[in-house]
Amino acid sequence: MESRPMAMTIADVEKVQRLFPDYRIELRDGVITIMSPSDAVSGIVGVRLSTRLNLWVEQRALGYVFDAGTGFCPPNTDLTAPDVSFVSRERLGRAPRTYAQVVPNLVAEIKSSTDRLKVLEEKLLAYLAIGAEVGLLLDPDKRTVSVYRPGRLLEVLSGTDSLRFADVLSGWEVPVSELWPPVFD
């Protein structure tokens, strides 16, 4: 007799979270993944990106910027938690006290020291396939930002390049060099 893994649901995730409330959990294609905490560098990069995004978004009432602890339930029945995300006010007029039933306009994944690049790329492509407009993969080791967009070639930014996506946040721009942690030696 062949055994097959049991497909999990969001209800199963909620049960696990009641037992272990501090766990960061994602559900993709019926498989629960428990996410480990980020390393220090990845955490700093996430804060630097989300701070710059949030200042722009909040001052213009454009929508919401979310951190890695926020769960999204897109139409494909997954439960996802990108490291940083933006959802326009057109997609989400009011933030719920539950998982947001929406696909973010922008999702960012930050490569930690234990992450596999291929897994992060697959996550970003999955977001784009269900309606995200921009996916960002930030690699602190290489100091690059890979920009994924539906129907467009991958764009890799580094050094003195600036990150911008006028179609999602018109006028917002940040030099890639500002996303990496400072060194205080």
MILO-972167 format. One line per 8 residues: their letters; for each residue x negated, y negated, z negated of C-alpha. Coordinates in steps of 0.001 Angstrom, whole numbers, plus 524288, in hexadecimal, padded with zeros to 5 digits. Layout:
BEGIN
A) X/Y/Z  ...
***
This chain:
BEGIN
MESRPMAM) 80000/80000/80000  7FA9C/7F2C3/8040E  7FB01/7E7D0/7FA22  7FD2E/7D9CD/7FE5D  7FB86/7CD65/7F6B1  8083F/7C7F8/7F1A5  80C17/7BAE4/7F7A1  80D67/7B0B8/7ECF7
TIADVEKV) 816D9/7A552/7ECA7  8172E/797D5/7E696  81F78/79DB2/7DBA2  8141A/7A6F7/7D8C6  80AB2/79B77/7D881  8138A/79466/7CEE8  8137E/7A061/7C5F6  804A9/7A0ED/7C63B
QRLFPDYR) 803E7/79258/7C374  80CD5/793A8/7B7A5  80374/79DE2/7B22D  7F719/7968D/7B624  7FAA5/78815/7B747  7ECAC/78385/7B95C  7EA81/78BAE/7C59E  7EA3B/7851C/7D2F1
IELRDGVI) 7F186/78E76/7DBC8  7F470/78EBF/7EA52  7FD53/797E6/7F1D3  7F9DC/79A5F/80006  8007B/7A49B/80852  8058F/7AB90/7FC32  7F848/7AC56/7F57A  7F5A9/7A53D/7E8B3
TIMSPSDA) 7E851/79EEE/7E755  7E379/799B4/7DA61  7DADB/78E0D/7DD02  7CEC4/78BCC/7D4CD  7CBA6/77E37/7CFBD  7C391/7759D/7D8AE  7B530/77344/7D65C  7B138/765A9/7D1CE
VSGIVGVR) 7AD26/7608D/7DF32  7B9CD/76516/7E5A5  7C1A9/75ECF/7DAB8  7BAC0/751D6/7DC9C  7BCD8/75258/7EB5B  7CB57/75513/7E93A  7CCBE/7497F/7E011  7C538/7407A/7E926
LSTRLNLW) 7CDD9/7441D/7F4C9  7DAB3/743E9/7ED5B  7D77A/736E2/7E6C9  7D4A5/73044/7F3AF  7E0C8/7360A/7F9EF  7E994/732E8/7EE6C  7E56B/724AF/7ED69  7E907/722AF/7FBB9
VEQRALGY) 7F59D/72A89/7FB42  7FAB3/724E8/7EE78  7F82A/716A7/7F20B  80028/7187C/7FE73  80AA5/721AC/7F901  80789/72B7F/803C8  80A43/737EC/7FC19  802FE/74070/7F26D
VFDAGTGF) 7F51E/7456D/7F08A  7F41B/7524A/7E925  7E8FF/7594B/7E252  7E537/767A4/7E25A  7EF00/76B34/7D7D4  7FAE3/76820/7E033  8026F/77351/7E643  80959/7725E/7F357
CPPNTDLT) 813A4/77BD1/7F879  813BA/779DD/80724  81E2A/7806D/80F81  815CB/78CAC/81161  81840/790BB/802FE  80A07/78F49/7FEF0  80605/787A7/7F2E8  7FA1D/77F74/7F5DD
APDVSFVS) 7F1B5/775EC/7EE51  7E834/76E33/7F6C5  7DD12/76767/7EFA3  7E22A/75A0F/7F3EF  7EE5C/75715/7FBCF  7F6A6/74BDE/800A8  8053C/74C5E/8033F  80BCC/740CB/809D0
RERLGRAP) 817F3/73AD8/803F3  81F1E/73F0D/81045  81C4F/74D44/80CE5  81E78/74BDC/7FE40  826AD/74091/7F95C  8263F/744CE/7EB28  81C6F/74DB4/7E481  82364/7595B/7DE39
RTYAQVVP) 820A6/75FC9/7D0FF  81EF4/76C93/7D86E  815E3/770BC/7E34B  8178A/76739/7EE8C  81F41/76DA5/7F990  81781/766BC/80422  80B89/767D2/80CC5  801B1/75D0B/809AE
NLVAEIKS) 7FDEB/753E0/814BA  7EFB0/7551C/810C2  7E8F1/76034/80988  7DAE0/760BB/804F2  7D314/76C5F/80056  7C613/76A31/7F996  7BC1D/77511/7FA9D  7B779/77916/7ED30
STDRLKVL) 7AB31/780F1/7EADF  7B30C/78DAB/7EABC  7BC2B/78B01/7F63B  7BB01/791CD/80348  7BBBF/78850/80EB1  7C401/7916C/81717  7CE95/79278/80C9A  7CF65/783A7/80B68
EEKLLAYL) 7D01C/78212/81A32  7DB21/78C11/81ACB  7E294/784A9/8103D  7E14D/777ED/817C1  7E59F/77E23/82484  7F15B/7841B/81D84  7F543/77694/8188F  7F43A/77102/82652
AIGAEVGL) 7FC67/77C31/82BC2  807CA/77893/822D0  8076E/769E1/824BE  7FBD8/7635A/81E24  7F667/75887/826BA  7E866/75888/821BA  7E000/76274/81A90  7D319/75EBF/8145F
LLDPDKRT) 7C850/76805/81052  7BE4F/76138/807D0  7B15A/76841/80627  7A92C/761BD/7FB87  79D5F/76A63/7FE6C  79C95/76610/80CA1  7A2AE/758C3/809B4  7AC2B/75A6A/814E6
VSVYRPGR) 7BAAB/75855/8169F  7C113/760C5/82107  7CDB3/75AE8/82628  7D7ED/76451/82B79  7E3AF/75F8B/83351  7EDBF/76712/83B1E  7EA25/767C8/84980  7DD4B/7607D/847E6
LLEVLSGT) 7CF16/7646C/8472F  7C8BF/765D0/839EB  7C1C6/7595A/835E4  7B641/75A58/82C76  7B24F/74DE4/8255A  7A603/74B50/81D79  79C12/740FA/819C5  7A0A1/73367/81D88
DSLRFADV) 7AD56/73816/823EF  7BA48/73327/81E9E  7C619/73B84/81BE9  7D2BD/73613/82173  7DF82/73B4D/826D8  7E79C/72FFF/82BE2  7F2E5/738CB/82FC8  7F504/73CBE/82184
LSGWEVPV) 7EFF3/7311D/81993  7EE32/72594/822A2  7E313/71CC8/81E3B  7DD92/725EA/813C9  7CF2F/728C3/81555  7C425/72D95/80CB0  7B5C7/72FA9/80FC2  7B2C7/73E31/80E74
SELWPPVF) 7A6EA/73ABE/80623  7B000/7353F/7FB8F  7B65A/74283/7F95A  7AA56/74927/7F39F  7A64D/7481A/7E558  79C5B/73DD6/7E1AE  78F82/7423F/7DBA1  78B3B/73B61/7CF27
D) 77D4C/74085/7CDC2
***
